[in-house]
Amino acid sequence: MSDEGRQRAIERARQVLQAHRDELLGKANVVGVGVGLRQRGGEDTGEVALVVMVSRKVPRAQLAEGDLVPQEIEGVPVDVQQMGEFEAH
């Protein structure tokens, strides 16, 4: 992807995140949201995505329907990344 194409993808992801931030933060285990690169097997794919940070990943079958994180929002891919618990120091 060209630098210009990546910048457009980042800007689009930021707009979508702004529109859906509160909805995503209201889901179980979600500790943060942002824009970043999608990961697969711990490696960046280079694809711009909404990153939903969770304290721990839970099998879909164990989540209430309202707590499921969609795979994409408004055409922007969503990547759920396990971060663990955050503590203030």
PLY file of the C-alpha trace (Angstrom):
ply
format ascii 1.0
element vertex 89
property float x
property float y
property float z
element edge 88
property int vertex1
property int vertex2
end_header
0.00 0.00 0.00
1.31 3.45 -0.85
1.94 6.01 1.89
-1.01 8.02 0.60
-3.25 4.95 0.63
-2.18 4.08 4.16
-2.87 7.65 5.33
-6.38 7.47 3.81
-6.97 4.11 5.53
-5.79 5.53 8.88
-8.01 8.59 8.56
-11.02 6.45 7.65
-10.33 4.14 10.62
-10.10 7.15 12.94
-13.49 8.42 11.75
-15.11 5.02 12.27
-13.48 4.66 15.69
-14.76 8.06 16.78
-18.30 7.04 15.79
-18.15 3.66 17.57
-15.75 4.24 20.50
-18.36 4.22 23.30
-20.11 1.16 21.88
-16.85 -0.81 21.76
-15.69 0.32 25.21
-19.00 -0.87 26.65
-18.36 -4.51 25.71
-17.17 -7.10 28.25
-13.38 -7.37 28.74
-12.64 -4.33 26.52
-9.97 -2.14 28.14
-9.12 0.13 25.22
-9.59 0.91 21.54
-7.44 2.53 18.89
-6.22 2.45 15.32
-3.28 0.24 14.46
-2.12 -2.66 12.35
-3.92 -5.99 12.33
-1.93 -8.86 13.80
-1.96 -12.54 12.92
0.08 -14.96 14.99
1.71 -12.04 16.79
2.97 -10.48 13.53
1.74 -7.23 11.96
-0.01 -7.80 8.64
0.41 -4.21 7.47
-3.39 -3.85 7.25
-4.84 -0.80 9.04
-7.54 -1.85 11.51
-9.53 -0.80 14.52
-7.72 -2.41 17.44
-9.93 -3.53 20.31
-7.81 -4.32 23.36
-9.24 -6.87 25.79
-8.06 -8.04 29.18
-8.36 -11.61 27.95
-9.79 -13.30 24.88
-12.91 -15.33 25.51
-14.45 -17.89 23.12
-17.35 -16.34 21.19
-19.72 -18.98 22.60
-19.06 -17.67 26.12
-19.97 -14.05 25.34
-23.41 -12.47 25.36
-24.48 -11.37 21.89
-24.11 -7.71 22.88
-20.48 -8.29 23.91
-19.35 -9.81 20.60
-16.85 -7.60 18.76
-17.62 -7.47 15.03
-14.97 -8.51 12.51
-15.40 -5.20 10.70
-17.23 -1.94 11.22
-18.28 0.21 8.28
-15.83 -1.68 6.07
-12.86 -1.22 8.44
-11.40 -4.48 9.77
-11.38 -5.01 13.54
-8.57 -6.80 15.36
-9.09 -7.99 18.94
-5.79 -8.06 20.83
-5.31 -9.48 24.33
-3.52 -7.01 26.61
-4.07 -8.37 30.10
-5.17 -6.26 33.06
-4.04 -2.66 33.40
-3.07 -1.23 36.78
-2.28 2.33 37.75
1.21 2.78 39.20
0 1
1 2
2 3
3 4
4 5
5 6
6 7
7 8
8 9
9 10
10 11
11 12
12 13
13 14
14 15
15 16
16 17
17 18
18 19
19 20
20 21
21 22
22 23
23 24
24 25
25 26
26 27
27 28
28 29
29 30
30 31
31 32
32 33
33 34
34 35
35 36
36 37
37 38
38 39
39 40
40 41
41 42
42 43
43 44
44 45
45 46
46 47
47 48
48 49
49 50
50 51
51 52
52 53
53 54
54 55
55 56
56 57
57 58
58 59
59 60
60 61
61 62
62 63
63 64
64 65
65 66
66 67
67 68
68 69
69 70
70 71
71 72
72 73
73 74
74 75
75 76
76 77
77 78
78 79
79 80
80 81
81 82
82 83
83 84
84 85
85 86
86 87
87 88
